[in-house]
Amino acid sequence: ASAYLDADTAHLSGTQTISGAKTFSTYIQLNPSASTSSYIQFASGGTTYGYVGSESSIVSSGTAADMTIGASGDTNLTLTTNGVVRATLNSSSTTFAGAIDVSHASDPRIRLTRAEGDVNADEVLGTIQFASNDPSAGAVGASIQARAEATWGTNDYPTHIRFLTTPDNSGDQAEVFRITDSGNVIMQTGKGLYFDGGSHTYIKEGSGDTLNFYTGGNNTMTLNDHLLITGQLRLYDGAQMGGRLYYSDSSNILTLEANEVADDNLRIKANNAIYFDDAGGTVMALYDEKLGLGVNSPDETFHIKRTSDSVGMVLETTSTSHI
């Protein structure tokens, strides 16, 4: 049966059971006493399937003043428009218990909209927080937040995204990195980029705009105004090592060598000249297909120059004789 109430407002007291279709021209007003809750309950055959109101006994963390829309038992709660399910809050028996599914045929989305037309620089556009069941206590573990990079205008919406985490033994979140409006990723001072899920291989900023590379937990390479390598610089062609450059502090020798195992040759190539110097100057020069010892620009194919009158020249012919 169907009943129509002429009054704009229907006042219900106590517990009312309505069956069939009822039409109210404006709204239904529930007036509970100070000690009771008020709600509209949807039931069939003694089984409750859902409710709308402030039923505190169903919402364990709420009070009679809380407004609740819920599904009783093991039932999903769905929101529909035009007869199509748009969102579903999954029940406890599903694989995704507690998860909210947003549905659309081609472009499902979650939109956080700031409730004002003007957006100024550094104003928050929206935040997703990961917290315990008592957000009022500030128990937030991590957040993803969008902020305006500058004042918005027509077709001009510069925005950056911040990622915040709460470290151990702390109750305060801190920004660890952000994605700027130009797409750059900015790590905060002292933070690193780690690989392999551990703490042995990573890249981290040092002091004075220095970039440190760590492997095996050791600082093996540093970049600032120069390249500092701890260990060896090895040169490869595919999987084959062709040679290496390394320094021995114990012998004070810098060595450049080809791979002896593969019988590789060492070639030093320059466009015009190659010089070998020591603290006193040039000791050998390869210049325009000429070899010079003690001279920068050899005049002939083989040019040797004494460094002083007190220094002679020895040419060994055998192990026991020389010229």
C-alpha positions as CSV (number, residue, x, y, z in Angstrom):
1,A,0.0,0.0,0.0
2,S,1.0,3.6,-0.5
3,A,0.3,6.5,1.9
4,Y,0.8,10.2,1.3
5,L,1.2,12.7,4.1
6,D,-0.1,16.1,3.3
7,A,2.0,17.9,6.0
8,D,5.4,19.1,4.8
9,T,7.0,17.5,7.8
10,A,6.4,14.0,9.3
11,H,7.2,13.7,13.0
12,L,8.0,10.1,14.1
13,S,8.3,9.1,17.8
14,G,9.2,5.7,19.2
15,T,9.8,2.8,16.9
16,Q,7.8,2.9,13.7
17,T,7.6,0.1,11.1
18,I,6.8,1.2,7.6
19,S,6.0,-1.3,4.8
20,G,5.3,-0.6,1.2
21,A,5.9,2.8,-0.4
22,K,5.5,6.0,1.6
23,T,5.8,9.5,0.2
24,F,6.9,12.5,2.2
25,S,6.6,15.9,0.5
26,T,9.6,17.5,2.2
27,Y,11.6,15.5,4.8
28,I,11.4,13.1,7.7
29,Q,12.4,14.4,11.1
30,L,13.6,12.0,13.8
31,N,13.4,13.4,17.4
32,P,15.1,11.0,19.8
33,S,15.2,11.6,23.5
34,A,18.4,12.5,25.2
35,S,19.2,8.9,26.1
36,T,18.4,7.2,22.8
37,S,19.6,7.3,19.2
38,S,17.6,7.8,16.1
39,Y,17.9,6.1,12.8
40,I,16.1,4.7,9.8
41,Q,16.7,0.9,9.6
42,F,16.2,-1.2,6.5
43,A,15.2,-4.8,7.4
44,S,13.4,-7.8,6.1
45,G,12.2,-10.9,7.9
46,G,13.9,-9.8,11.1
47,T,17.3,-9.3,9.4
48,T,18.8,-5.8,9.4
49,Y,20.6,-4.9,6.1
50,G,21.3,-1.2,6.5
51,Y,20.6,2.1,8.3
52,V,20.8,5.8,8.2
53,G,21.1,7.9,11.4
54,S,23.0,8.1,14.7
55,E,22.8,4.5,15.9
56,S,25.6,4.5,18.4
57,S,25.4,0.8,19.3
58,I,26.3,-0.1,15.7
59,V,29.2,2.4,15.4
60,S,31.5,1.4,18.2
61,S,33.8,4.4,17.9
62,G,30.9,6.9,17.6
63,T,28.4,8.6,19.8
64,A,24.7,9.4,19.5
65,A,25.6,12.7,17.8
66,D,27.5,11.0,14.9
67,M,25.7,10.6,11.6
68,T,26.1,7.2,10.1
69,I,25.1,5.4,6.8
70,G,25.9,1.7,7.2
71,A,25.2,-1.8,6.1
72,S,24.6,-4.4,8.7
73,G,26.1,-7.9,8.7
74,D,28.4,-9.0,5.9
75,T,27.0,-6.6,3.3
76,N,28.7,-4.2,1.0
77,L,27.7,-0.6,1.1
78,T,27.2,0.9,-2.4
79,L,26.6,4.3,-3.9
80,T,24.8,4.5,-7.2
81,T,23.8,7.2,-9.8
82,N,21.5,6.6,-12.7
83,G,21.1,3.0,-11.6
84,V,24.9,2.4,-11.9
85,V,27.2,1.5,-9.0
86,R,29.8,4.3,-8.6
87,A,31.4,3.3,-5.3
88,T,31.5,0.3,-3.1
89,L,32.7,-0.1,0.5
90,N,33.6,-3.7,0.8
91,S,32.4,-5.9,3.7
92,S,34.7,-7.8,6.1
93,S,34.2,-11.1,4.2
94,T,35.7,-9.9,0.9
95,T,39.4,-10.0,-0.1
96,F,39.5,-6.2,0.0
97,A,37.7,-5.8,3.3
98,G,37.4,-2.1,4.2
99,A,38.5,-1.0,0.7
100,I,36.5,1.5,-1.3
101,D,36.1,0.7,-5.0
102,V,35.4,3.6,-7.3
103,S,33.7,2.5,-10.5
104,H,33.5,4.1,-14.0
105,A,33.4,2.6,-17.4
106,S,36.5,4.4,-18.7
107,D,38.0,6.8,-16.1
108,P,37.4,6.0,-12.4
109,R,38.9,8.7,-10.2
110,I,39.1,10.2,-6.7
111,R,39.0,14.0,-6.7
112,L,39.8,16.2,-3.7
113,T,38.4,19.7,-4.4
114,R,39.4,22.8,-2.4
115,A,36.2,24.7,-1.4
116,E,37.2,28.1,-2.7
117,G,37.8,29.6,-6.1
118,D,41.1,31.4,-5.4
119,V,44.2,29.3,-4.9
120,N,47.4,31.1,-3.7
121,A,51.0,29.9,-3.6
122,D,51.7,27.1,-1.1
123,E,48.1,26.5,-0.2
124,V,47.1,22.9,0.3
125,L,45.0,21.4,-2.4
126,G,44.5,18.0,-0.7
127,T,46.1,15.4,1.5
128,I,45.9,11.7,1.8
129,Q,46.9,10.6,5.3
130,F,47.8,7.1,6.6
131,A,46.9,7.0,10.3
132,S,45.6,5.0,13.2
133,N,41.9,5.0,14.2
134,D,42.5,8.1,16.4
135,P,43.5,10.9,13.9
136,S,42.5,13.5,16.5
137,A,45.6,12.4,18.5
138,G,47.8,13.2,15.5
139,A,48.7,9.5,15.0
140,V,49.6,10.0,11.3
141,G,52.4,7.8,9.9
142,A,52.7,9.2,6.4
143,S,51.0,11.6,4.0
144,I,50.9,12.5,0.3
145,Q,50.0,16.2,-0.1
146,A,49.5,18.5,-3.1
147,R,50.3,22.2,-2.8
148,A,50.0,25.1,-5.2
149,E,53.5,26.1,-6.4
150,A,52.3,29.6,-7.3
151,T,49.0,31.5,-7.5
152,W,46.6,29.9,-9.9
153,G,45.2,31.6,-12.9
154,T,43.2,30.8,-16.0
155,N,44.7,27.6,-17.5
156,D,47.6,28.0,-15.1
157,Y,47.7,25.6,-12.2
158,P,51.3,25.0,-11.0
159,T,51.4,22.3,-8.3
160,H,53.9,20.1,-6.5
161,I,53.4,16.9,-4.6
162,R,55.0,16.3,-1.2
163,F,55.7,12.9,0.4
164,L,56.0,12.9,4.2
165,T,56.9,10.1,6.6
166,T,57.2,9.8,10.4
167,P,60.6,8.4,11.5
168,D,61.0,5.9,14.4
169,N,60.6,7.4,17.9
170,S,58.9,10.5,16.6
171,G,55.3,11.7,16.4
172,D,56.0,14.4,13.7
173,Q,55.9,14.0,10.0
174,A,58.7,15.3,7.8
175,E,59.0,15.8,4.1
176,V,61.4,13.3,2.5
177,F,61.0,14.3,-1.2
178,R,58.7,16.2,-3.6
179,I,57.9,16.2,-7.2
180,T,57.9,19.8,-8.5
181,D,55.6,21.4,-10.9
182,S,58.2,21.0,-13.6
183,G,58.5,17.2,-12.9
184,N,61.8,17.3,-11.0
185,V,62.3,15.1,-8.0
186,I,63.9,16.9,-5.0
187,M,65.3,14.8,-2.1
188,Q,65.6,16.6,1.2
189,T,69.0,17.2,2.7
190,G,70.6,14.1,4.1
191,K,68.2,11.7,2.3
192,G,69.4,9.0,-0.1
193,L,68.3,6.9,-3.0
194,Y,68.7,3.2,-2.0
195,F,68.8,0.1,-4.2
196,D,68.2,-3.6,-3.6
197,G,66.0,-2.9,-0.7
198,G,68.9,-2.6,1.7
199,S,71.5,-0.1,3.1
200,H,74.6,-1.1,1.1
201,T,74.1,0.4,-2.3
202,Y,72.8,4.0,-2.4
203,I,73.4,7.6,-3.6
204,K,73.4,10.3,-1.0
205,E,74.2,14.0,-0.8
206,G,77.2,15.0,1.3
207,S,78.4,18.4,2.5
208,G,79.1,21.2,0.1
209,D,76.9,20.0,-2.8
210,T,78.8,16.7,-2.9
211,L,77.2,13.6,-4.3
212,N,78.4,10.3,-2.8
213,F,78.0,6.8,-4.3
214,Y,78.1,3.9,-1.9
215,T,78.5,0.2,-2.8
216,G,79.0,-2.5,-0.2
217,G,78.3,0.1,2.4
218,N,81.5,2.0,1.4
219,N,81.8,5.4,-0.3
220,T,83.4,4.3,-3.6
221,M,82.8,7.5,-5.7
222,T,82.3,11.1,-5.0
223,L,81.2,13.9,-7.4
224,N,81.5,17.6,-6.8
225,D,83.9,19.8,-8.8
226,H,85.9,16.6,-9.5
227,L,85.5,12.9,-9.6
228,L,86.9,10.9,-6.7
229,I,87.0,7.1,-7.1
230,T,88.0,4.9,-4.2
231,G,89.4,1.7,-5.8
232,Q,89.9,1.2,-9.5
233,L,88.4,2.7,-12.6
234,R,87.8,-0.3,-15.0
235,L,87.0,0.1,-18.6
236,Y,84.7,-2.5,-20.3
237,D,83.5,-3.4,-23.8
238,G,80.4,-5.4,-23.1
239,A,81.4,-8.1,-20.5
240,Q,85.2,-7.8,-21.4
241,M,87.4,-5.6,-19.2
242,G,90.0,-3.9,-21.4
243,G,92.0,-2.1,-18.7
244,R,92.1,-0.3,-15.5
245,L,93.4,2.8,-13.8
246,Y,94.3,2.7,-10.1
247,Y,96.6,4.3,-7.5
248,S,98.7,2.7,-4.8
249,D,99.2,4.9,-1.7
250,S,101.9,2.6,-0.3
251,S,104.1,2.9,-3.4
252,N,102.9,6.3,-4.6
253,I,102.3,4.9,-8.1
254,L,99.4,5.6,-10.5
255,T,99.0,2.7,-12.9
256,L,97.3,2.5,-16.3
257,E,97.3,-1.0,-17.6
258,A,95.7,-3.1,-20.3
259,N,94.1,-6.4,-19.5
260,E,97.0,-8.9,-19.3
261,V,94.7,-11.9,-19.3
262,A,93.2,-11.0,-22.6
263,D,96.5,-10.0,-24.1
264,D,95.1,-6.5,-24.8
265,N,97.4,-3.7,-26.1
266,L,97.5,-0.2,-24.6
267,R,97.2,2.7,-27.0
268,I,97.5,6.3,-26.0
269,K,96.2,8.5,-28.8
270,A,96.2,12.3,-29.2
271,N,95.5,14.7,-32.1
272,N,99.0,16.3,-32.1
273,A,101.3,15.5,-29.2
274,I,101.6,13.4,-26.0
275,Y,103.8,14.7,-23.1
276,F,105.2,12.8,-20.2
277,D,106.2,15.2,-17.4
278,D,107.6,15.0,-13.9
279,A,108.2,17.7,-11.3
280,G,111.1,19.0,-13.3
281,G,109.3,19.3,-16.6
282,T,108.9,17.2,-19.8
283,V,110.9,14.0,-19.8
284,M,109.4,12.6,-23.0
285,A,107.4,13.9,-25.8
286,L,105.7,12.3,-28.8
287,Y,105.2,15.1,-31.3
288,D,104.4,15.0,-35.0
289,E,105.6,11.4,-35.3
290,K,108.9,12.3,-33.5
291,L,110.1,11.1,-30.1
292,G,111.9,13.5,-27.9
293,L,113.6,12.8,-24.6
294,G,114.1,15.9,-22.4
295,V,112.6,18.1,-25.1
296,N,109.1,19.4,-25.8
297,S,109.4,19.7,-29.6
298,P,111.8,17.1,-31.1
299,D,113.5,18.2,-34.3
300,E,114.1,14.8,-35.7
301,T,112.6,11.3,-35.5
302,F,114.6,10.7,-32.4
303,H,115.8,13.7,-30.4
304,I,117.6,13.5,-27.0
305,K,118.5,16.6,-25.0
306,R,120.5,16.7,-21.8
307,T,118.9,18.6,-19.0
308,S,122.3,20.0,-17.8
309,D,126.0,19.8,-18.5
310,S,126.5,17.6,-15.4
311,V,124.1,15.0,-16.7
312,G,125.3,12.5,-19.3
313,M,123.7,9.9,-21.4
314,V,124.0,6.1,-21.0
315,L,123.1,3.6,-23.7
316,E,123.3,0.1,-22.5
317,T,124.3,-2.6,-25.1
318,T,124.6,-5.5,-22.7
319,S,124.1,-6.1,-19.0
320,T,127.8,-5.4,-18.4
321,S,128.7,-2.7,-20.9
322,H,127.3,0.6,-22.0
323,I,128.2,3.6,-24.1
